[in-house]
Each structure stands twice: as C-alpha cells, then as structure tokens.
Amino acid sequence: MVCEPLTVYPEEEFQKAVVSFIEDILRKPAIPFVIIQKSGLDVAVFPDAAAPVSAGRLFEVRAYARQRMGAVGFGNGHGFGSSPQRFRVSLV
C-alpha cells in the first residue's frame, strides 16, 4: 500500500529553499539583483544594471514526493504543454 505524502506541494518548500540559496550566493559578492517569483516561470533572477553580470536566469522548480508514481510532472508526457513551451526558443 502506498502511503499518502506528508507534503502535498513539495515544490513550494523547495522553491523557498532555492530562492534563499540564490539570495545567499548573490549577497556575498554584493551583486545587486531582483528576484521575481511565479510570473510564468517559478523564479526569475535579474541583475541590476550596475551588476558585473548582465544575463538573467530563469528557473522552473520541480520536486518529487510521489504525487505521480515514478514521475515528476512536466508537460503532457509527449514533449508538449505549457511547461516545455516556455523553454522553446524561436530562432526565426
């Protein structure tokens, strides 16, 4: 028998840990940055204009706690859906 998971939405807790980790990394060298959460992707990190780096970073946070047996939900299982679509880049 499979037991019910204790944490129903582990991604929320994992995302908090990821954001805290990113903040710690960027504060040590005093890189000015902005973190935006839940705006299409789970976490977006953008450096301030005065920062020594210019590229933003986008994160889709996934965690597995047996909600779907043997799988972490991403797309529709055939490589399509809103999650995979966000990572496709048009080179046109």
C-alpha positions as CSV (number, residue, x, y, z in Angstrom):
1,M,0.0,0.0,0.0
2,V,1.3,3.5,-0.9
3,C,1.0,6.0,1.9
4,E,-0.3,9.5,1.4
5,P,2.6,12.0,1.1
6,L,3.0,14.3,4.1
7,T,3.9,17.3,2.0
8,V,1.3,17.7,-0.7
9,Y,3.1,20.5,-2.6
10,P,6.8,20.0,-2.0
11,E,7.7,22.4,-4.9
12,E,6.6,25.4,-2.7
13,E,9.1,24.4,0.0
14,F,11.8,23.5,-2.5
15,Q,11.3,26.9,-4.3
16,K,11.7,28.7,-1.0
17,A,15.0,26.9,-0.4
18,V,16.1,27.6,-4.0
19,V,15.3,31.4,-3.7
20,S,17.1,31.5,-0.3
21,F,20.2,29.8,-1.8
22,I,20.2,32.2,-4.8
23,E,19.9,35.2,-2.4
24,D,22.8,34.0,-0.3
25,I,25.0,33.4,-3.3
26,L,24.4,36.9,-4.8
27,R,24.7,38.8,-1.5
28,K,28.2,37.5,-0.7
29,P,29.9,39.4,-3.6
30,A,27.3,42.1,-3.2
31,I,25.7,41.7,-6.6
32,P,22.6,43.9,-6.9
33,F,19.7,41.7,-8.2
34,V,15.9,41.4,-8.4
35,I,14.1,38.1,-7.9
36,I,10.6,37.7,-9.4
37,Q,8.6,34.6,-8.4
38,K,5.6,33.0,-10.1
39,S,5.5,35.1,-13.2
40,G,5.3,32.5,-15.9
41,L,8.3,30.6,-14.5
42,D,8.8,29.8,-10.9
43,V,11.8,32.0,-10.3
44,A,13.5,34.7,-12.5
45,V,16.7,36.4,-11.3
46,F,17.8,39.6,-13.0
47,P,20.9,41.5,-12.1
48,D,20.7,45.3,-11.5
49,A,22.2,47.5,-14.3
50,A,25.2,48.2,-12.1
51,A,26.0,44.4,-11.7
52,P,29.1,42.9,-13.2
53,V,26.9,40.3,-15.0
54,S,24.1,41.1,-17.4
55,A,22.2,37.9,-18.1
56,G,19.1,37.0,-16.2
57,R,18.4,33.4,-15.1
58,L,15.1,31.6,-15.3
59,F,14.2,28.6,-13.1
60,E,11.4,26.1,-13.2
61,V,11.4,24.4,-9.9
62,R,10.4,20.7,-9.7
63,A,10.2,18.4,-6.7
64,Y,9.2,14.8,-6.4
65,A,7.2,13.5,-3.5
66,R,5.3,10.6,-5.0
67,Q,2.3,12.6,-6.2
68,R,2.6,10.8,-9.6
69,M,4.2,7.4,-9.2
70,G,7.6,7.4,-10.9
71,A,7.3,10.8,-12.5
72,V,7.8,14.5,-12.0
73,G,5.1,16.4,-13.8
74,F,6.4,18.4,-16.8
75,G,4.4,19.0,-19.9
76,N,2.0,16.4,-21.2
77,G,4.3,13.4,-21.4
78,H,4.8,13.9,-25.2
79,G,7.2,16.9,-25.0
80,F,4.4,19.5,-25.3
81,G,2.3,21.7,-23.0
82,S,2.8,25.0,-21.2
83,S,6.0,24.0,-19.3
84,P,8.1,22.8,-22.2
85,Q,6.8,25.6,-24.4
86,R,8.3,28.2,-22.1
87,F,11.8,26.7,-22.8
88,R,11.5,26.6,-26.6
89,V,13.3,29.5,-28.4
90,S,12.4,30.6,-31.8
91,L,15.4,31.3,-34.0
92,V,13.4,33.0,-36.7
